[in-house]
Amino acid sequence: MAAAARQSGRDRTPPHPDIRTISLQQVLEALVDPVRRRIARELYAAEHDLACGAIDLPVSKSTATHHFHVLREAGLIRQYYAGTSRMNALRHEECEKAFPGLLAALLTQRDQQ
């Protein structure tokens, strides 16, 4: 039974693109949205992976799900399940290899209001 539970957990993990197939334009388009930048900044600053609900966002749950999906498809985050929580991790090391200095430049700047 434990093997079946592990297998079902793997089935629930969404696919993640190979960072080598991601273009700079995809990354920039994903981060142009202030909500997605907020998510990425929270993950950049976090000492550990965060559940979707741990990031306070000014949008509905379904809209937040969309934003996480865009970030995942742009190769910026990795998502996986821990129990019933969908966890998120910034793919910092992979992104740094593909686009040196980009995340630090984009995620440490404050937005102009």
C-alpha positions as CSV (number, residue, x, y, z in Angstrom):
1,M,0.0,0.0,0.0
2,A,2.8,2.4,0.8
3,A,4.2,1.9,-2.8
4,A,0.8,2.8,-4.2
5,A,0.7,6.0,-2.1
6,R,4.2,7.0,-3.3
7,Q,3.2,6.3,-6.9
8,S,0.0,8.4,-6.6
9,G,2.1,11.2,-5.2
10,R,4.4,11.1,-8.2
11,D,1.5,11.1,-10.5
12,R,0.3,14.3,-8.9
13,T,3.6,16.1,-9.4
14,P,3.2,18.3,-12.4
15,P,5.8,18.2,-15.2
16,H,8.7,20.7,-15.2
17,P,10.4,21.9,-18.3
18,D,14.1,21.4,-18.8
19,I,15.7,24.7,-18.0
20,R,17.8,24.4,-21.2
21,T,14.7,24.7,-23.3
22,I,13.5,27.9,-21.6
23,S,14.2,31.2,-23.3
24,L,15.1,34.5,-21.6
25,Q,11.9,35.9,-23.1
26,Q,9.8,33.2,-21.3
27,V,11.4,34.1,-18.0
28,L,10.9,37.8,-18.5
29,E,7.3,37.4,-19.6
30,A,6.6,35.3,-16.5
31,L,8.1,37.9,-14.2
32,V,6.5,40.9,-15.8
33,D,3.3,40.3,-13.8
34,P,3.5,41.8,-10.3
35,V,1.7,38.8,-8.6
36,R,4.2,36.4,-10.2
37,R,7.1,38.6,-9.2
38,R,5.8,38.6,-5.6
39,I,5.6,34.8,-5.6
40,A,9.1,34.5,-7.0
41,R,10.4,37.1,-4.5
42,E,8.9,35.2,-1.6
43,L,10.5,32.0,-2.8
44,Y,13.8,33.8,-3.4
45,A,13.9,35.1,0.2
46,A,12.6,31.9,1.8
47,E,14.9,29.6,3.7
48,H,12.8,26.6,2.7
49,D,10.1,25.6,0.1
50,L,6.7,27.2,0.6
51,A,3.2,25.8,0.2
52,C,1.0,27.8,-2.2
53,G,-1.2,29.0,0.6
54,A,1.8,30.3,2.6
55,I,2.3,33.2,0.2
56,D,-0.3,36.0,0.8
57,L,-1.6,37.0,-2.6
58,P,-4.2,39.7,-3.5
59,V,-5.9,37.3,-5.9
60,S,-8.4,34.4,-5.8
61,K,-7.2,30.9,-5.3
62,S,-7.9,30.0,-8.9
63,T,-6.0,33.0,-10.2
64,A,-3.1,32.2,-7.9
65,T,-3.1,28.6,-9.3
66,H,-2.7,30.2,-12.8
67,H,0.2,32.3,-11.7
68,F,2.0,29.3,-10.2
69,H,1.4,27.4,-13.4
70,V,2.9,30.2,-15.5
71,L,6.0,30.3,-13.2
72,R,6.4,26.5,-13.5
73,E,6.0,26.5,-17.3
74,A,8.7,29.3,-17.5
75,G,11.1,27.0,-15.6
76,L,11.3,29.3,-12.6
77,I,9.7,27.1,-9.9
78,R,9.5,23.4,-9.1
79,Q,6.3,22.1,-7.5
80,Y,5.7,18.9,-5.6
81,Y,3.4,17.5,-3.0
82,A,4.1,17.0,0.7
83,G,1.0,15.4,2.0
84,T,-1.9,17.4,0.7
85,S,0.2,20.6,0.3
86,R,1.6,21.7,-3.1
87,M,5.0,22.9,-2.3
88,N,7.0,25.4,-4.3
89,A,10.8,25.9,-4.7
90,L,12.5,28.5,-6.8
91,R,14.8,26.8,-9.3
92,H,17.5,29.2,-8.3
93,E,20.6,27.2,-9.1
94,E,19.3,26.0,-12.5
95,C,18.2,29.5,-13.4
96,E,21.6,30.9,-12.3
97,K,23.4,28.5,-14.6
98,A,21.1,29.4,-17.6
99,F,20.8,33.2,-16.9
100,P,23.6,34.3,-14.5
101,G,22.6,37.1,-12.2
102,L,19.1,37.5,-13.7
103,L,17.1,36.4,-10.7
104,A,19.1,38.5,-8.3
105,A,18.7,41.5,-10.5
106,L,14.9,41.1,-11.0
107,L,13.9,39.9,-7.6
108,T,15.9,42.1,-5.3
109,Q,14.6,45.4,-6.9
110,R,11.6,47.0,-5.4
111,D,8.7,47.8,-7.8
112,Q,8.1,51.4,-8.5
113,Q,4.6,52.5,-7.3
